[in-house]
Amino acid sequence: MSNGTSIHFRGLNGIRALAAFSVIATHIIQSFSLFNLQQVQLLETGNYGVTMFFTLSGFLITYLLLQEKQNFGRVNIRKFYLRRILRIWPLYYLYLLMAVIVFFFYDEQLLNSYFIYYIFLLANIPFIYGAHNLVTGHYWSLGVEEQFYLFWPWVIGKVNKLIVWVSTFIIVFLVVKFIFWQIFKETGNPIYYNMIHITRFHCMAIGALGAILLFRKNIFFLKCSTHCITQLILWVIIVMIAVNKFRIAVAVDQEIFSVVSILLIINVALNPKSFLKLDNAILNYLGKISYGLYIYHPLVIFFFAKLFNAEMNGLSERSRIFTLFGSIFILTIAISTFSYFFFEKFFLKLKERVASIHAPTSKSYIYKQ
């Protein structure tokens, strides 16, 4: 076992759980037509849930890399990639194999030329062009994450003026996105804008910037992040997102929410006076299996539509919606639980053996007012 240092953040599993369930709920609503339900206005909560995942990932991994660099004088790039492989690849490729079997039996046309992108962790590319489906469409975000981490440990390990570099990285992405947004408005061609909107490296970089400021114990950042007015603003934005009314500036809504996510992470994880408490047994457990929740739920929706749609036709629309949400959530949790304990955990144990720095959630505080 590794003799690595442990870093303690509380409530992060709760954030993971909320993000995962927001994505699942959105995908269920997007699939209403499969269940002969009237299509309703799509929720944007799933999109924001993915942004929260991106921001949290950028925050946590950057903090761990900074701690490793401080403790050992360098970032062990080889071990970093090995940890990523052990955490992401086993379930990624297991589900992809399941998808191939499903496509073979139900619709071989889905095994088109774009499928090779999924094999090489480039699922965001077909997604940009709209070439995706219910079963594997969500893989775009995994592709974005893995591509980001191809270069990010080198940045943390080699760059000296990190705050300047990361801030510049974010600003450049925002400028390019604004230019592509203008092109989209003038020409109607969304491809260039989609490239930036979908490949949200800068959202992960915003999470990384929060980690750098926290790691350096920037007092101004910590006080502003945990101030009661800041928390009230966070609550207002979260409520607006929950009721699908968060429309500040369409071109940068996700970036704004990345900042909101960082402030939420700081308060939930480190602020003893936080208005929002996410550190409880249920959320901790759901957060622990959140990777499985995210991976498996589209296949659960697909098979539920194939196998149980006819049995639901006799129910009222309200009863069908209630049954649909309840059944898919319960089945996804059950499958993710089985996957975690009988498949993923084996690889997680291997991952822990090569970890220099561990990051379990706990009830410890790094920052106190």
Residue pairs with C-beta under 8 A, 6 or more apart in sequence:
1 352
1 353
2 352
2 353
2 354
2 355
2 356
2 358
4 355
4 356
4 357
4 358
5 67
5 71
5 356
5 357
5 358
6 357
6 358
6 359
6 360
7 63
7 64
7 67
7 357
7 358
7 359
8 360
8 361
8 362
8 363
8 364
8 366
9 60
9 265
9 269
9 270
9 359
9 361
9 362
9 366
10 268
10 269
10 270
10 279
10 361
10 362
10 363
10 364
10 365
11 268
11 269
11 277
11 278
11 279
11 283
11 361
12 56
12 60
12 265
12 268
12 269
12 287
12 361
13 278
13 283
13 284
13 285
13 286
13 287
13 288
13 290
13 361
14 268
14 278
14 279
14 280
14 283
14 284
14 287
15 52
15 56
15 261
15 264
15 265
15 268
15 278
15 287
16 53
16 56
16 286
16 287
16 290
17 278
17 283
17 286
17 287
17 290
17 293
18 49
18 52
18 278
18 283
19 49
19 50
19 52
19 53
19 56
19 290
20 49
20 286
20 287
20 290
20 293
20 294
21 49
21 286
21 293
21 329
22 43
22 45
22 46
22 48
22 49
22 52
23 45
23 46
23 49
23 50
23 138
23 294
23 297
24 46
24 293
24 294
24 297
24 328
24 329
24 332
25 43
25 45
25 46
25 325
26 42
26 43
26 44
26 45
26 46
26 47
26 49
27 46
27 134
27 138
27 297
27 298
27 301
28 301
28 324
28 325
28 328
29 40
29 42
29 43
30 42
31 134
31 301
31 305
32 38
32 39
32 40
33 39
34 301
34 305
34 309
35 305
35 309
35 312
35 320
35 324
36 309
36 313
37 317
37 320
37 321
37 324
38 317
41 244
43 244
44 241
44 244
44 246
45 241
45 242
45 244
47 254
48 241
48 246
48 254
48 257
50 141
51 200
51 203
51 254
51 257
51 258
51 261
52 257
52 261
52 264
53 141
53 294
54 141
54 144
54 145
54 200
54 203
54 204
54 207
54 258
55 203
55 204
55 206
55 207
55 210
55 258
55 261
55 262
55 265
56 207
56 261
56 265
57 145
57 204
57 207
58 148
58 152
58 203
58 204
58 205
58 206
58 207
58 208
58 211
59 207
59 208
59 210
59 211
59 262
59 265
60 207
60 211
60 359
61 149
61 152
61 208
62 152
62 156
62 207
62 208
62 211
62 212
63 211
63 214
63 215
63 359
64 357
64 359
65 75
65 80
65 152
65 153
65 156
65 157
66 156
66 211
66 212
66 215
67 215
67 357
68 74
68 75
68 76
68 356
68 357
69 75
69 156
69 157
71 356
71 357
72 356
74 157
75 153
75 156
75 157
76 356
77 153
77 154
77 157
79 354
79 355
79 356
80 149
80 153
81 149
81 153
82 351
82 354
83 351
83 354
83 355
84 146
84 149
86 347
86 348
86 350
86 351
86 354
87 291
87 347
87 348
87 351
88 142
88 145
88 146
90 343
90 344
90 347
91 291
91 292
91 295
91 339
91 343
91 344
92 121
92 139
92 142
92 295
94 343
95 295
95 296
95 299
96 118
96 119
96 136
96 139
98 299
99 135
99 136
99 299
100 111
102 135
102 299
102 302
103 110
103 111
103 135
104 111
106 306
110 133
110 135
112 131
114 125
114 126
114 131
117 123
117 125
117 126
117 143
118 126
118 136
118 139
118 143
121 142
121 143
121 146
121 147
122 143
122 147
123 132
123 136
123 139
123 140
123 142
123 143
124 140
124 141
124 143
124 144
124 147
124 198
124 199
125 143
126 132
126 140
127 137
127 140
127 143
127 198
128 191
128 194
128 195
128 198
128 199
129 191
132 140
134 298
134 301
134 302
135 298
135 299
135 302
136 298
137 298
138 294
138 295
138 298
140 198
144 198
144 199
144 200
144 201
145 204
147 199
147 201
148 201
148 204
152 204
152 208
155 162
155 165
155 166
156 162
156 208
159 165
162 212
163 209
163 212
163 213
166 205
166 208
166 209
166 212
167 209
169 201
169 202
169 205
170 202
170 205
170 206
170 209
173 196
173 201
173 202
173 205
174 202
174 252
174 255
176 196
177 193
177 196
177 197
177 202
177 251
177 252
178 251
178 252
180 192
180 193
180 195
180 196
181 193
181 251
183 189
183 192
183 193
184 190
184 192
184 193
197 254
200 254
200 258
202 255
202 258
203 254
203 255
203 258
206 255
206 258
206 259
206 262
207 258
207 261
207 262
207 265
209 262
210 221
210 262
210 265
210 266
213 221
213 222
214 221
214 222
214 266
214 270
214 366
214 367
217 367
222 266
222 270
222 367
224 230
225 262
225 263
225 266
225 267
225 271
226 266
226 267
226 270
226 271
226 273
226 274
226 367
226 369
228 273
228 275
230 263
230 267
231 267
231 274
231 275
231 276
232 275
234 260
234 263
234 264
234 267
234 276
235 275
235 276
237 246
237 257
237 260
238 260
238 264
240 246
241 257
246 253
246 257
247 253
248 256
249 256
264 276
266 367
267 274
267 275
267 276
268 274
268 276
268 277
268 278
268 279
269 366
270 365
270 366
270 367
271 367
271 369
272 365
272 368
272 369
273 369
279 361
279 363
284 361
286 293
286 333
287 361
288 340
289 333
289 336
289 337
289 339
289 340
291 344
292 335
292 336
292 337
292 339
292 340
292 344
293 332
293 333
293 336
295 336
296 332
296 335
296 336
296 339
297 328
297 332
300 328
300 331
300 332
300 335
301 328
304 324
304 327
304 328
304 331
308 327
312 320
312 323
312 324
315 323
352 358
